[in-house]
Amino acid sequence: MSELGTRQEIRVPGIAEPISHYTDVVRAGRLVFVSGCAPTDERGRLVGAGDVVAQTRQVHENLKRCLSAAGATFADVCKVTVFLTNVDDREQVNTVRKEYFGAQRPASTLVEVSRLAIPDMVVEIEAIAVLPEGRA
C-alpha cells in the first residue's frame, strides 16, 4: 500500500466505453483523477454537434457521474483542464461551469487545440479532486 492508498480504476455507468486504453476515473486514496470527459451520451454518440453550450453541459453531466462514482462532488474538484477548439468559446464554457461549481472555484488551465477525438466535438474537460478526510 502506497502513501496514496489503494489504486482503483473505475468504469462509470452511463459513460460510453473508452475509445482507447484508459479508464474513466482513477482513485488513489483521497485523490480522484477524471479522464477528459467528452460530450457524449451513454452510447458514445456526440451531444450538440458544434454547439459549445450543449456540449459543455453534457461534459459537466459526465464529470458529475465520474466524480460521484469515486465518492466526490464538484466541491471536491481542485483542478480542471479545459480543451477547446476555439478559445473564443471560453466565456460560454465559464457560464455553464458556474452552474455546476457554484461558488467553488477550481484551479484551471485552458488549452486551445486544433481538434478533439470525435468529429464536431469542441470541448473536453478533465478534473482532479481530493476527497475530504473520512470520505477516502
C-alpha positions as CSV (number, residue, x, y, z in Angstrom):
1,M,0.0,0.0,0.0
2,S,1.5,3.3,-1.1
3,E,1.2,6.7,0.7
4,L,-1.7,7.4,-1.6
5,G,-3.6,4.2,-0.6
6,T,-5.0,1.6,-2.9
7,R,-5.3,2.5,-6.6
8,Q,-8.7,1.8,-8.1
9,E,-9.8,2.0,-11.7
10,I,-13.4,3.0,-12.1
11,R,-15.6,2.4,-15.1
12,V,-18.7,4.6,-14.7
13,P,-22.3,3.5,-15.5
14,G,-23.8,5.9,-18.1
15,I,-20.4,6.8,-19.6
16,A,-19.6,5.3,-23.0
17,E,-16.8,2.7,-23.3
18,P,-13.4,4.4,-23.6
19,I,-12.2,4.7,-27.2
20,S,-8.6,3.8,-26.4
21,H,-6.6,2.3,-23.5
22,Y,-7.8,4.3,-20.4
23,T,-10.5,4.2,-17.7
24,D,-13.0,6.9,-16.8
25,V,-11.6,7.5,-13.3
26,V,-8.7,6.5,-11.2
27,R,-8.9,6.9,-7.4
28,A,-5.8,6.7,-5.3
29,G,-6.5,7.2,-1.6
30,R,-8.1,10.6,-1.4
31,L,-7.1,11.7,-4.9
32,V,-9.6,11.3,-7.8
33,F,-8.4,11.7,-11.4
34,V,-11.1,12.0,-14.0
35,S,-10.1,11.4,-17.6
36,G,-11.0,14.0,-20.2
37,C,-14.8,13.9,-20.4
38,A,-16.3,14.1,-23.9
39,P,-19.8,15.5,-24.7
40,T,-21.2,12.0,-25.4
41,D,-24.3,10.1,-24.3
42,E,-24.2,6.6,-22.7
43,R,-23.8,5.0,-26.2
44,G,-20.9,7.2,-27.2
45,R,-22.9,9.5,-29.5
46,L,-21.9,13.1,-29.6
47,V,-24.4,15.5,-28.0
48,G,-24.8,19.0,-29.5
49,A,-22.5,18.8,-32.6
50,G,-20.7,22.1,-32.9
51,D,-22.7,23.7,-30.0
52,V,-20.3,24.7,-27.3
53,V,-23.0,25.3,-24.7
54,A,-24.8,22.0,-25.2
55,Q,-21.5,20.1,-25.3
56,T,-20.2,21.9,-22.1
57,R,-23.4,20.9,-20.3
58,Q,-23.0,17.3,-21.4
59,V,-19.4,17.3,-20.4
60,H,-20.3,18.5,-16.9
61,E,-23.0,15.9,-16.6
62,N,-20.4,13.3,-17.4
63,L,-18.0,14.8,-15.0
64,K,-20.7,14.7,-12.3
65,R,-21.2,10.9,-13.0
66,C,-17.5,10.3,-12.8
67,L,-17.0,12.2,-9.6
68,S,-20.0,10.6,-8.0
69,A,-18.6,7.1,-8.9
70,A,-15.5,7.9,-6.9
71,G,-17.4,9.4,-4.0
72,A,-16.7,13.0,-5.0
73,T,-18.6,16.1,-5.9
74,F,-17.8,19.4,-7.8
75,A,-17.0,20.9,-4.4
76,D,-14.0,18.4,-4.1
77,V,-12.5,19.4,-7.5
78,C,-9.2,21.2,-7.1
79,K,-8.0,21.4,-10.8
80,V,-9.6,21.2,-14.2
81,T,-8.1,21.4,-17.7
82,V,-10.4,22.6,-20.4
83,F,-9.6,21.8,-24.1
84,L,-11.4,24.0,-26.6
85,T,-11.1,24.0,-30.4
86,N,-11.9,27.8,-30.3
87,V,-10.6,29.8,-27.3
88,D,-13.2,32.4,-28.0
89,D,-15.8,30.0,-26.6
90,R,-14.2,30.4,-23.1
91,E,-16.9,32.7,-21.7
92,Q,-19.7,30.4,-22.8
93,V,-17.9,27.5,-21.1
94,N,-17.4,29.5,-17.9
95,T,-21.1,30.4,-17.8
96,V,-22.0,26.7,-17.8
97,R,-19.2,25.8,-15.4
98,K,-20.5,28.3,-12.8
99,E,-23.9,26.4,-12.9
100,Y,-22.1,23.2,-11.8
101,F,-19.4,24.6,-9.5
102,G,-21.4,27.3,-7.8
103,A,-19.2,29.4,-5.5
104,Q,-16.4,26.8,-5.7
105,R,-13.5,27.8,-8.0
106,P,-11.1,25.1,-9.1
107,A,-7.6,25.9,-10.4
108,S,-7.9,25.8,-14.1
109,T,-6.0,25.6,-17.3
110,L,-7.4,26.4,-20.8
111,V,-5.8,24.9,-23.9
112,E,-6.9,25.6,-27.5
113,V,-6.4,22.5,-29.7
114,S,-6.8,22.0,-33.4
115,R,-9.2,19.2,-32.9
116,L,-10.5,16.6,-30.4
117,A,-11.1,12.9,-30.6
118,I,-14.6,13.0,-32.1
119,P,-15.5,15.0,-35.2
120,D,-17.6,18.1,-34.3
121,M,-16.5,17.9,-30.7
122,V,-15.5,21.4,-29.5
123,V,-14.8,20.9,-25.7
124,E,-13.3,18.3,-23.4
125,I,-12.6,18.7,-19.7
126,E,-10.5,16.6,-17.2
127,A,-10.5,17.0,-13.5
128,I,-8.6,16.2,-10.3
129,A,-10.4,16.1,-7.0
130,V,-9.4,15.5,-3.4
131,L,-11.8,13.8,-1.1
132,P,-12.1,15.2,2.4
133,E,-10.6,13.1,5.2
134,G,-13.1,10.4,6.3
135,R,-14.5,10.0,2.8
136,A,-11.4,8.3,1.4
